[in-house]
Every structure is written in C-alpha cells, then in structure tokens.
Amino acid sequence: MSSLRSTQLADGFVARIPDLGLIALDGEESANFLHNQLTNDVEHLGLGEARLAGYCSPKGRLLASFLMWRSASTIYLQLPRDIQAAVQKRLSMFVLRAKTKLSDATEAPANAVVLGIGGAQAPATLQAWFDVLPARPYAKIDHALGTLIRVADAFGAPRYQWLMSAETAETALPALESKLLAGNGNAWQLSEIHAGVPQIAKATQEQFVPQMVNYELLGGVNFKKGCYPGQEIVARSQYLGKLKRRTTLVSISDLSAVAGMEVFATADPEQPCGMIVNAAPNGNGGVDALVEMKLAAIEAGSVRLGSAEGTPLTFLDMPYVLEPLDL
C-alpha cells in the first residue's frame, strides 16, 4: 500500500492502527493511583471524555505519552506497543498497597481492532453506525459496536479512533473502505503529526520535558493537580522559564528521517538544535515530522537533518499557535 498524501487524508481516510498497545487498570483506587503518577487529572476524568497524559521520570522527562479514557470500572492508557511492556512494568512497581491491577488489554476482544478515521468525509461516513458522534476533540462515546473517541482535528477536519471487536471489523472495515481512502498505520501517524500531537516512542524516551513537545498546549498537563514524578521540574519550566524550545511541523525530503534523529541549525553547526519526535512518510518521497527544537532555530528557519550540511527541513504551518513560553 503506497503512502497517502496529506491532501488525500484531508478528504477522508480509514486506516488500521496496528502499533498501539493498551494498558487497563482495574480496582477502586485506579484513578487515585494514576492521578499521583501522570501529568493530567485522572480523578475527574469523565466517562464521556478522553485526555492526553504524560508519564515522567523524576527529572521531568517524558517516559511515555498516553491517550487515556475510562469505562464504568476500568481506566485505559493507550501508548506505542513497543514501549508498553516496560512502561506497564514500571507503573506496576509503584502500585504498592493501592487497590488497582494493571493488565495488557491490547488483545482484549472488545479492543482487538483499532481504526483511525479522519478527513472531511469521515463524519458522514461514520453516521452509518453511530446516531450521534463525539461533538468535540477528546469526547468519547461507548456504543454496542465499540468505543469511538474523537481525537485532535487535522487538516481542518475531525479525526476518530474506533476500537472494536474483530467481528465488527469484518463488516465495518470493508464498508468504510468503500467510502474512504484506505491507508495503513503510516497514514494515521501522518494525520497525528499534522494534528501536532506528539507521541513518545522508544527512541525519544527521557528526551523531553512535556512543554518541549507542546504537551500543555494540547491539554496534557494540569498545573493545579498534586504531585507526580517530575512535577516540580515541569512546574518550574512553566513558571520560571528554563527552556526556549518547542515542537513544530516540518517536511523533510529524506525517507530515512526517523524519531530520535538530531537536527542542526546552519547558524550554529557545531551542536544539534533539536530532535525528531515523530515522522511518517508523506507520499511525496519524504517524511513529514514533528521536530522539537530551539525557538531561535524555528524563527531562523534554516535547519537541516543530521548535520548542518544535511537535508533541509521545510517548515509547515502548525494547527495551533506555538505560545513562546519563556522556556
């Protein structure tokens, strides 16, 4: 399957998302336990919503980024499958006497298939199954056919994740593909990148304070909640201003560009000015990427991949304003 371009995604697409894992927490103290571990408020997480949340090291660096939501008795944390086992193990080490149990829900029958659906034609197409769609980003609907979560918009259009059983997928996926362009996991990742939503992967664990990847702009950090690992550093970064860095959207005409690769400003060629957070093929022979870098480099606009002589980065418009917190 060839890579879809952003113009095609903007029209309407459906893609299986194969590389996400799901951690389930069950038990009466699950919300309280997670509230003390993550950057966002978990205790007041409603049944009709989803939230972004980060999990930091004691130094305030992101170990994982989650999309989280709850059902009646379970809280779910969605993250890249390749770091799920390690993150789940680390969280489990801190349960101690809390009444909660962590388990791998990735292959659970109700969540066996995750579809990403987006673009201008997505809402009308989904209404064949759902009478009512989530009205705003990060709203959620629990339905007989699965869980439908609206995530951040991209290309000026809504995007959704639909978690469903394998049986539902057998009928739903062919019907969706008859109305929308069929993509793969890269198509979904490209849409995430154009929504400006970062995802911490194995290559980027412990590289970024949440604000470096715009996480507080996306609602992923609650500065009023109590303590969690790294909270003091995250709060200090917000209120005292230590880092002049943000994450922005670029295009790179080099398919080898991947998360964790460094970028260099031509004005300061000796040291990297930033790092690729996420990248996905853009259908034009290169990748589009979210890149964390110094604000000065973003403003100067002359940045290259791998070295000051590498492939140039073409800066694209972000879907939200990069407030230049005096970081």
FIVO-388088 format. One record per residue (C-alpha): x, y, z; residue in one letter. Coordinates in steps of 0.05 Angstrom, whole numbers. Each point is the difference from the previous one (the first is absolute). Example, Ala and Ser with C-alpha at 12.3 -4.5 7.8 and 13.67 -1.06 7.14 Angstrom:
2
rec x:246; y:-90; z:156; r:A
rec x:27; y:69; z:-13; r:S
This chain:
327
rec x:0; y:0; z:0; r:M
rec x:31; y:66; z:-21; r:S
rec x:3; y:58; z:48; r:S
rec x:-58; y:48; z:-1; r:L
rec x:14; y:74; z:-7; r:R
rec x:-28; y:52; z:48; r:S
rec x:-48; y:26; z:-53; r:T
rec x:-30; y:-70; z:-5; r:Q
rec x:-5; y:-6; z:76; r:L
rec x:-36; y:67; z:2; r:A
rec x:-54; y:-28; z:-46; r:D
rec x:-14; y:-62; z:40; r:G
rec x:36; y:-64; z:20; r:F
rec x:-3; y:-62; z:43; r:V
rec x:60; y:-38; z:26; r:A
rec x:13; y:-58; z:46; r:R
rec x:47; y:22; z:56; r:I
rec x:42; y:-61; z:16; r:P
rec x:54; y:29; z:44; r:D
rec x:-38; y:25; z:61; r:L
rec x:-4; y:-38; z:66; r:G
rec x:-51; y:7; z:55; r:L
rec x:11; y:-5; z:75; r:I
rec x:-62; y:-12; z:43; r:A
rec x:-5; y:19; z:74; r:L
rec x:-54; y:-32; z:41; r:D
rec x:-15; y:11; z:74; r:G
rec x:-33; y:54; z:43; r:E
rec x:65; y:39; z:9; r:E
rec x:22; y:1; z:-73; r:S
rec x:-17; y:73; z:-12; r:A
rec x:34; y:23; z:64; r:N
rec x:62; y:-42; z:-17; r:F
rec x:6; y:29; z:-70; r:L
rec x:-16; y:70; z:24; r:H
rec x:64; y:-4; z:42; r:N
rec x:41; y:-26; z:-59; r:Q
rec x:-21; y:40; z:-62; r:L
rec x:2; y:73; z:-23; r:T
rec x:-75; y:6; z:-8; r:N
rec x:-61; y:-5; z:46; r:D
rec x:-25; y:-72; z:2; r:V
rec x:-47; y:5; z:60; r:E
rec x:-48; y:45; z:-38; r:H
rec x:4; y:-37; z:-66; r:L
rec x:-72; y:-8; z:-24; r:G
rec x:-31; y:-59; z:-36; r:L
rec x:-14; y:43; z:-61; r:G
rec x:71; y:26; z:-11; r:E
rec x:72; y:-20; z:-15; r:A
rec x:62; y:38; z:21; r:R
rec x:73; y:3; z:-18; r:L
rec x:48; y:-13; z:58; r:A
rec x:75; y:-7; z:8; r:G
rec x:40; y:-46; z:45; r:Y
rec x:66; y:33; z:21; r:C
rec x:65; y:-21; z:32; r:S
rec x:19; y:34; z:66; r:P
rec x:39; y:49; z:-44; r:K
rec x:-64; y:21; z:-35; r:G
rec x:16; y:-34; z:-66; r:R
rec x:-55; y:-38; z:-36; r:L
rec x:4; y:-76; z:4; r:L
rec x:-67; y:-8; z:-35; r:A
rec x:-58; y:39; z:-28; r:S
rec x:-70; y:-29; z:6; r:F
rec x:-69; y:9; z:-27; r:L
rec x:-42; y:-20; z:60; r:M
rec x:-74; y:-13; z:12; r:W
rec x:-44; y:-39; z:47; r:R
rec x:-59; y:-48; z:-3; r:S
rec x:-44; y:-14; z:60; r:A
rec x:54; y:-38; z:38; r:S
rec x:64; y:4; z:-42; r:T
rec x:49; y:54; z:-18; r:I
rec x:37; y:-9; z:-66; r:Y
rec x:68; y:27; z:-20; r:L
rec x:17; y:-3; z:-74; r:Q
rec x:73; y:5; z:-21; r:L
rec x:48; y:-28; z:-52; r:P
rec x:2; y:-75; z:4; r:R
rec x:77; y:-3; z:-1; r:D
rec x:5; y:36; z:67; r:I
rec x:-63; y:-27; z:32; r:Q
rec x:30; y:-59; z:38; r:A
rec x:56; y:41; z:31; r:A
rec x:-46; y:58; z:19; r:V
rec x:-52; y:-48; z:29; r:Q
rec x:53; y:-34; z:41; r:K
rec x:27; y:66; z:26; r:R
rec x:-70; y:25; z:20; r:L
rec x:-14; y:-67; z:34; r:S
rec x:62; y:10; z:44; r:M
rec x:-34; y:60; z:33; r:F
rec x:-68; y:-32; z:14; r:V
rec x:23; y:-23; z:69; r:L
rec x:-64; y:-5; z:42; r:R
rec x:-46; y:37; z:-48; r:A
rec x:-62; y:-40; z:-20; r:K
rec x:13; y:-3; z:-74; r:T
rec x:25; y:-52; z:-49; r:K
rec x:34; y:14; z:-66; r:L
rec x:-9; y:-47; z:-60; r:S
rec x:14; y:-1; z:-74; r:D
rec x:-67; y:14; z:-35; r:A
rec x:29; y:6; z:-71; r:T
rec x:-29; y:-67; z:-23; r:E
rec x:-64; y:4; z:41; r:A
rec x:-59; y:-20; z:-45; r:P
rec x:-35; y:67; z:5; r:A
rec x:63; y:38; z:-21; r:N
rec x:29; y:-50; z:-48; r:A
rec x:-1; y:47; z:-59; r:V
rec x:15; y:75; z:2; r:V
rec x:-20; y:41; z:-60; r:L
rec x:21; y:72; z:-13; r:G
rec x:-51; y:40; z:-41; r:I
rec x:7; y:72; z:-21; r:G
rec x:-10; y:53; z:-52; r:G
rec x:-59; y:40; z:-27; r:A
rec x:-41; y:-61; z:-19; r:Q
rec x:12; y:-37; z:66; r:A
rec x:-60; y:26; z:41; r:P
rec x:-53; y:-16; z:-53; r:A
rec x:31; y:-69; z:-11; r:T
rec x:0; y:-17; z:74; r:L
rec x:-73; y:19; z:7; r:Q
rec x:-18; y:-65; z:-34; r:A
rec x:17; y:-33; z:67; r:W
rec x:-7; y:56; z:52; r:F
rec x:-62; y:43; z:9; r:D
rec x:41; y:51; z:38; r:V
rec x:75; y:14; z:-9; r:L
rec x:46; y:30; z:53; r:P
rec x:-12; y:74; z:-6; r:A
rec x:70; y:26; z:14; r:R
rec x:72; y:-25; z:4; r:P
rec x:12; y:-47; z:58; r:Y
rec x:-73; y:-17; z:8; r:A
rec x:-17; y:-75; z:3; r:K
rec x:-60; y:-43; z:-13; r:I
rec x:-9; y:-72; z:25; r:D
rec x:-44; y:-39; z:-48; r:H
rec x:-22; y:-71; z:-13; r:A
rec x:49; y:1; z:-59; r:L
rec x:59; y:23; z:41; r:G
rec x:33; y:63; z:27; r:T
rec x:2; y:62; z:-44; r:L
rec x:48; y:55; z:21; r:I
rec x:7; y:65; z:-37; r:R
rec x:73; y:22; z:3; r:V
rec x:34; y:64; z:-21; r:A
rec x:-23; y:27; z:-68; r:D
rec x:47; y:1; z:-59; r:A
rec x:-6; y:35; z:-68; r:F
rec x:-59; y:39; z:28; r:G
rec x:-41; y:-64; z:7; r:A
rec x:-17; y:-48; z:57; r:P
rec x:39; y:-64; z:14; r:R
rec x:-25; y:-60; z:39; r:Y
rec x:26; y:-64; z:30; r:Q
rec x:-49; y:-58; z:-1; r:W
rec x:18; y:-59; z:45; r:L
rec x:-40; y:-61; z:-19; r:M
rec x:-4; y:-75; z:1; r:S
rec x:28; y:-42; z:-57; r:A
rec x:-71; y:-20; z:-18; r:E
rec x:-22; y:73; z:-7; r:T
rec x:62; y:15; z:-41; r:A
rec x:-18; y:-55; z:-50; r:E
rec x:-61; y:40; z:-22; r:T
rec x:19; y:71; z:19; r:A
rec x:68; y:4; z:-33; r:L
rec x:-21; y:-21; z:-71; r:P
rec x:-59; y:48; z:4; r:A
rec x:45; y:57; z:23; r:L
rec x:51; y:-15; z:-54; r:E
rec x:-55; y:4; z:-53; r:S
rec x:-12; y:73; z:20; r:K
rec x:69; y:24; z:24; r:L
rec x:71; y:-9; z:-24; r:L
rec x:33; y:-60; z:32; r:A
rec x:66; y:15; z:36; r:G
rec x:46; y:-36; z:48; r:N
rec x:32; y:18; z:66; r:G
rec x:44; y:51; z:-34; r:N
rec x:-61; y:38; z:-24; r:A
rec x:-26; y:5; z:71; r:W
rec x:68; y:22; z:25; r:Q
rec x:3; y:53; z:-55; r:L
rec x:-67; y:26; z:23; r:S
rec x:24; y:2; z:73; r:E
rec x:61; y:40; z:-22; r:I
rec x:-43; y:50; z:-38; r:H
rec x:-45; y:6; z:62; r:A
rec x:63; y:20; z:38; r:G
rec x:-8; y:-57; z:50; r:V
rec x:67; y:-30; z:21; r:P
rec x:9; y:-72; z:21; r:Q
rec x:58; y:-23; z:42; r:I
rec x:33; y:-61; z:-31; r:A
rec x:59; y:-44; z:21; r:K
rec x:49; y:46; z:-36; r:A
rec x:-23; y:62; z:37; r:T
rec x:-13; y:-24; z:72; r:Q
rec x:30; y:47; z:52; r:E
rec x:17; y:53; z:-52; r:Q
rec x:-54; y:52; z:11; r:F
rec x:-33; y:39; z:56; r:V
rec x:-75; y:2; z:-18; r:P
rec x:2; y:73; z:-22; r:Q
rec x:55; y:-15; z:-51; r:M
rec x:-51; y:-42; z:-39; r:V
rec x:-57; y:51; z:10; r:N
rec x:-35; y:-48; z:47; r:Y
rec x:-31; y:54; z:44; r:E
rec x:-27; y:35; z:-62; r:L
rec x:-37; y:-64; z:-16; r:L
rec x:-31; y:-6; z:69; r:G
rec x:47; y:-56; z:21; r:G
rec x:26; y:34; z:64; r:V
rec x:-42; y:24; z:59; r:N
rec x:39; y:51; z:41; r:F
rec x:-51; y:0; z:56; r:K
rec x:3; y:-73; z:19; r:K
rec x:44; y:-29; z:53; r:G
rec x:68; y:-33; z:-4; r:C
rec x:24; y:-51; z:-50; r:Y
rec x:70; y:-22; z:-21; r:P
rec x:37; y:60; z:-30; r:G
rec x:-56; y:49; z:18; r:Q
rec x:45; y:50; z:33; r:E
rec x:44; y:6; z:-63; r:I
rec x:-61; y:3; z:-47; r:V
rec x:-30; y:56; z:43; r:A
rec x:66; y:37; z:5; r:R
rec x:7; y:-3; z:-76; r:S
rec x:-69; y:31; z:-6; r:Q
rec x:6; y:56; z:50; r:Y
rec x:74; y:17; z:3; r:L
rec x:19; y:-11; z:-72; r:G
rec x:61; y:-44; z:-11; r:K
rec x:-6; y:-26; z:-71; r:L
rec x:-11; y:39; z:-64; r:K
rec x:-25; y:-60; z:-40; r:R
rec x:-62; y:-23; z:-35; r:R
rec x:-23; y:-53; z:-50; r:T
rec x:-19; y:19; z:-70; r:T
rec x:-23; y:-32; z:-66; r:L
rec x:48; y:-10; z:-57; r:V
rec x:9; y:-38; z:-65; r:S
rec x:66; y:-36; z:-16; r:I
rec x:15; y:-28; z:-69; r:S
rec x:36; y:-60; z:30; r:D
rec x:-37; y:-65; z:17; r:L
rec x:55; y:-21; z:48; r:S
rec x:-20; y:55; z:50; r:A
rec x:-28; y:-33; z:63; r:V
rec x:-15; y:16; z:72; r:A
rec x:62; y:13; z:42; r:G
rec x:42; y:29; z:-57; r:M
rec x:31; y:68; z:15; r:E
rec x:-6; y:63; z:-40; r:V
rec x:49; y:58; z:-7; r:F
rec x:-8; y:74; z:-12; r:A
rec x:47; y:27; z:-54; r:T
rec x:14; y:61; z:44; r:A
rec x:28; y:-46; z:55; r:D
rec x:27; y:-62; z:-35; r:P
rec x:41; y:-29; z:58; r:E
rec x:-57; y:-25; z:43; r:Q
rec x:-70; y:-27; z:-14; r:P
rec x:-57; y:49; z:9; r:C
rec x:-54; y:-53; z:7; r:G
rec x:-26; y:-70; z:-12; r:M
rec x:-54; y:-34; z:-42; r:I
rec x:-58; y:-20; z:45; r:V
rec x:-42; y:-37; z:-52; r:N
rec x:5; y:-10; z:-75; r:A
rec x:-43; y:-34; z:-53; r:A
rec x:5; y:-9; z:-75; r:P
rec x:-37; y:57; z:-35; r:N
rec x:-13; y:-32; z:-68; r:G
rec x:47; y:48; z:-34; r:N
rec x:65; y:-39; z:9; r:G
rec x:16; y:28; z:68; r:G
rec x:-29; y:7; z:69; r:V
rec x:-40; y:50; z:39; r:D
rec x:23; y:6; z:72; r:A
rec x:-9; y:33; z:67; r:L
rec x:68; y:27; z:21; r:V
rec x:18; y:28; z:69; r:E
rec x:50; y:56; z:-6; r:M
rec x:23; y:67; z:27; r:K
rec x:-49; y:56; z:-13; r:L
rec x:57; y:40; z:-30; r:A
rec x:10; y:-55; z:-52; r:A
rec x:-75; y:-1; z:-16; r:I
rec x:1; y:75; z:-10; r:E
rec x:64; y:-1; z:-43; r:A
rec x:-28; y:-57; z:-42; r:G
rec x:66; y:-28; z:-26; r:S
rec x:4; y:-70; z:31; r:V
rec x:27; y:-64; z:-29; r:R
rec x:-3; y:-75; z:14; r:L
rec x:59; y:-35; z:33; r:G
rec x:50; y:56; z:-9; r:S
rec x:3; y:72; z:-25; r:A
rec x:13; y:-28; z:-70; r:E
rec x:-58; y:-49; z:2; r:G
rec x:-68; y:1; z:-34; r:T
rec x:-36; y:65; z:15; r:P
rec x:-64; y:2; z:40; r:L
rec x:-60; y:36; z:-31; r:T
rec x:-42; y:33; z:53; r:F
rec x:-76; y:-11; z:-4; r:L
rec x:-56; y:36; z:36; r:D
rec x:-19; y:-30; z:67; r:M
rec x:-74; y:-11; z:15; r:P
rec x:6; y:41; z:64; r:Y
rec x:40; y:60; z:24; r:V
rec x:68; y:-15; z:31; r:L
rec x:-4; y:45; z:60; r:E
rec x:72; y:16; z:14; r:P
rec x:0; y:-15; z:75; r:L
rec x:65; y:29; z:22; r:D
rec x:27; y:-70; z:5; r:L
